[in-house]
């Protein structure tokens, strides 16, 4: 009797739980937190992709400038002499091809050995006599040609390579290796390889895929060897879709006070730097090269549309309205060895 009374008087335990309303509130808060986390993640991922794409464009632009700058700075370099007129064997497009100096796949008559035009090019067109990669150059783009001697003297000559024999106290000479022409002394002359590079833009590259051609900056460059001197086509970098060039020209007469300073910038083929033109200035001298490069992403980017118009040099490009990111870079490069051909 006593035991039963004790059990009856013991309070019952109460078990706590959550109501349906509390559960719904918790789910709602969790959902909001989850949506916020996913949104932050997606925005961070998009920002990362954009930064990566922009960085890639800037990296490619810097690479192209760094690749071209040393070559452009060395234009007009002939070793022990800075006077192009002292180089025997040079020839213009109007001259017959000198014996032994023919170049395979040349881009025109005496295009390679036209040393009087150490810096040249064409404005908004490709008119060289050698075919562009892919069949045609990019419409509206400039070309640029640099002719010079190699930085370092060559000690071992290779047959089939075009050389410049540069001398201090006598005329230099162009020749095809492998022996130095007679009459040159080792103490007063040096042998350098002739360097000729013609830069242009092609609508195609080695990264082309079906339906997505990738433009590229390319170079017609002089090589040599068993097949003799010849011009070959090489790729500098995919993604470059425009190159514009202007030349900083000194038009002052020799030995006048302002000689040695740039007076104006002109396009390639300008009358004042074109021999044979009525407005040609024999004393005009190119002191600098100003470059503009428009670099494009190699692949389209979902969710992006390029609505920017591009104005630079003598170009006014309307908005492409496509899914490729672009950037334009420019640099003025001064020619270290600039001197008139006299």
Helices and strands as residue ranges (DSSP letters): H 2-9, H 20-73, G 84-86, E 87-88, E 119-122, G 133-135, E 143-149, E 162-167, E 172-176, E 189-202, E 216-223, E 230-238, E 240-250, E 264-267, G 271-273, E 285-296, E 310-312, E 315-317, E 326-334
